Every structure is written in C-alpha cells, then in structure tokens.
Amino acid sequence: MTVKVVNKSGNALPQYATLSSAGMDVRANLDAPVVLAPLQRAMIPTGLFLEIPEGYEVQVRPRSGLAAKKGITVLNAPGTVDSDYRGEVNVILVNLSSEEFVVEPSERIAQLVLARHEHIEWEEVEQLGSTGRGEGGFGSTGLK
C-alpha cells in the first residue's frame, strides 16, 4: 500500500523494524527538548503530513518500551489520522509516571499503523439477536 508523505522534519521517514512489524516508529520533530511533568500531556509534532488512501486510517499507538519502562503513552490511544486530513501528524503524549520525562528531539515517541476500515450502515430494529453472553458487561466473560 502506498501512502504519500511530505516530510518537513530532519528525521528519516518511519520504517518497519522487522518484516513482521505492524507499526513503524515515528520521531519527535522538536528544536529543543520538551519536559513532561507527572500527569502532564503535550502535543508533540512529527513533521509528517500524509495522504492516506480512502478506506484507510493511520493509527497512532504507544511504543511499548516507553510505556513499560517510563510510563509514557499516547493519551488518545489509538489516535486516528483520517484519510481526508492533510495537516501535520501530532502525537498527544502523557506522562503517567511519578517522575519527569524529557522528550528529546528525534526521539521515537509512538508508532504508526495503517488500518483498513469500513463505514457503518445502520439497520434500526426493535430487538437484537440473542447470544450466550447476553447483556453481560465488563468482566462477564472471565472465569468465576
């Protein structure tokens, strides 16, 4: 799948780390470090502008290493870049740790995943079909 990109950062384009990787690490396009205090969030620019084919989105997801080791995640994970958006891709990072975190210029801050999606056509009905789970909500499928 080809996605057109304008790269206004000084960073290389995102790349897959392995042949089986679903996501590509994206880097911060910063002139100076950004300090995130505990529970603080910030929009971090990437310098990337995308032309995503219709019927697809680019999901912005956390990097597992940053989340596990530093408590840094993408606030609206997964974020969605719609196919009709032409502005700069920004990443909303949040610091869920108890220590300050410094986002350095060119640091890998998130990953991008291309995903196909469908549009819903609603069919309004009076009743839904039954299942074994029924209306069982959160935790209802776990072992007792």
C-alpha positions as CSV (number, residue, x, y, z in Angstrom):
1,M,0.0,0.0,0.0
2,T,1.4,3.4,-1.0
3,V,0.9,6.4,1.2
4,K,2.1,9.8,0.0
5,V,4.1,11.7,2.6
6,V,5.6,15.2,3.0
7,N,8.5,15.1,5.5
8,K,9.2,18.5,7.0
9,S,11.3,17.1,9.8
10,G,15.0,16.4,9.8
11,N,14.3,12.8,10.6
12,A,14.2,9.8,8.2
13,L,10.7,8.5,7.3
14,P,9.3,5.9,9.7
15,Q,10.3,2.4,8.9
16,Y,9.3,-1.1,9.9
17,A,11.9,-2.6,12.4
18,T,11.3,-6.2,11.1
19,L,9.4,-7.8,8.2
20,S,6.5,-8.8,10.6
21,S,6.2,-5.4,12.4
22,A,2.7,-3.9,12.2
23,G,3.8,-0.4,13.2
24,M,6.6,2.0,12.3
25,D,8.2,4.2,15.0
26,V,7.7,7.9,14.5
27,R,10.0,10.5,15.8
28,A,9.6,13.8,17.6
29,N,10.2,16.9,15.4
30,L,11.5,19.2,18.1
31,D,14.0,22.0,18.1
32,A,14.5,21.6,21.9
33,P,13.6,19.0,24.5
34,V,10.1,19.1,26.0
35,V,9.7,18.2,29.7
36,L,6.6,16.3,30.7
37,A,5.9,16.5,34.4
38,P,3.9,13.6,36.0
39,L,0.4,13.5,34.6
40,Q,1.2,16.3,32.1
41,R,0.4,15.9,28.4
42,A,1.7,17.6,25.3
43,M,1.2,17.7,21.6
44,I,4.5,16.6,20.0
45,P,4.9,17.4,16.3
46,T,6.3,14.8,13.9
47,G,6.9,16.9,10.8
48,L,4.9,14.4,8.7
49,F,1.9,15.2,6.5
50,L,0.1,12.2,5.0
51,E,-2.2,11.5,2.1
52,I,-3.9,8.3,3.3
53,P,-6.0,6.3,0.7
54,E,-9.8,6.4,1.2
55,G,-11.0,3.5,3.3
56,Y,-7.9,3.5,5.5
57,E,-6.7,5.3,8.6
58,V,-3.3,5.6,10.2
59,Q,-3.5,4.7,13.9
60,V,-1.1,6.4,16.3
61,R,-0.2,3.9,19.1
62,P,2.1,4.0,22.1
63,R,5.5,2.5,22.0
64,S,5.5,-0.5,24.4
65,G,9.1,0.2,25.6
66,L,8.2,3.8,26.6
67,A,5.1,2.7,28.3
68,A,6.6,-0.2,30.2
69,K,9.9,1.5,31.2
70,K,8.9,5.2,31.5
71,G,5.1,5.3,31.9
72,I,4.8,7.4,28.7
73,T,1.8,6.7,26.5
74,V,-0.4,8.1,23.8
75,L,-3.3,9.8,25.5
76,N,-6.0,9.0,22.9
77,A,-4.6,5.6,22.0
78,P,-5.1,4.7,19.4
79,G,-5.2,8.1,17.8
80,T,-6.7,8.2,14.3
81,V,-5.4,10.1,11.3
82,D,-8.3,10.2,8.8
83,S,-7.8,9.9,5.1
84,D,-9.1,13.4,4.4
85,Y,-6.8,15.1,7.0
86,R,-3.8,16.9,5.4
87,G,-2.3,18.7,8.5
88,E,0.8,17.7,10.4
89,V,0.6,14.4,12.4
90,N,1.0,15.2,16.1
91,V,1.2,12.8,18.9
92,I,-0.5,13.5,22.3
93,L,1.9,12.1,24.8
94,V,1.1,11.8,28.5
95,N,3.4,11.0,31.4
96,L,1.7,8.5,33.7
97,S,4.8,8.1,35.8
98,S,5.7,9.8,39.1
99,E,8.9,11.3,37.5
100,E,9.6,14.0,34.9
101,F,10.2,12.7,31.4
102,V,12.2,14.6,28.7
103,V,11.1,14.2,25.1
104,E,14.3,14.7,23.1
105,P,14.4,15.9,19.5
106,S,14.3,13.0,17.1
107,E,13.2,10.6,19.9
108,R,11.0,7.7,18.9
109,I,7.7,8.6,20.5
110,A,4.9,6.5,19.1
111,Q,4.2,4.0,16.3
112,L,2.0,4.4,13.2
113,V,-0.2,1.5,11.9
114,L,-2.1,1.6,8.6
115,A,-5.5,0.1,9.1
116,R,-8.5,-0.5,6.7
117,H,-11.9,0.5,8.0
118,E,-15.5,0.2,6.8
119,H,-18.4,2.6,7.1
120,I,-21.4,1.5,9.1
121,E,-24.9,1.3,7.5
122,W,-27.3,1.3,10.5
123,E,-30.3,-1.0,10.4
124,E,-32.7,0.1,13.1
125,V,-34.5,-2.8,14.7
126,E,-36.8,-3.4,17.7
127,Q,-34.7,-6.2,19.1
128,L,-31.2,-7.8,18.8
129,G,-30.4,-11.5,18.3
130,S,-29.6,-13.4,21.5
131,T,-26.2,-14.8,22.5
132,G,-24.8,-16.8,25.4
133,R,-23.3,-13.7,26.9
134,G,-26.4,-11.5,26.5
135,E,-26.1,-8.2,28.3
136,G,-23.2,-9.3,30.5
137,G,-20.8,-6.4,30.6
138,F,-17.2,-5.8,31.9
139,G,-15.7,-8.9,33.4
140,S,-18.7,-11.1,32.4
141,T,-16.7,-13.5,30.3
142,G,-14.0,-14.3,32.9
143,L,-13.7,-17.4,34.9
144,K,-15.6,-17.5,38.2
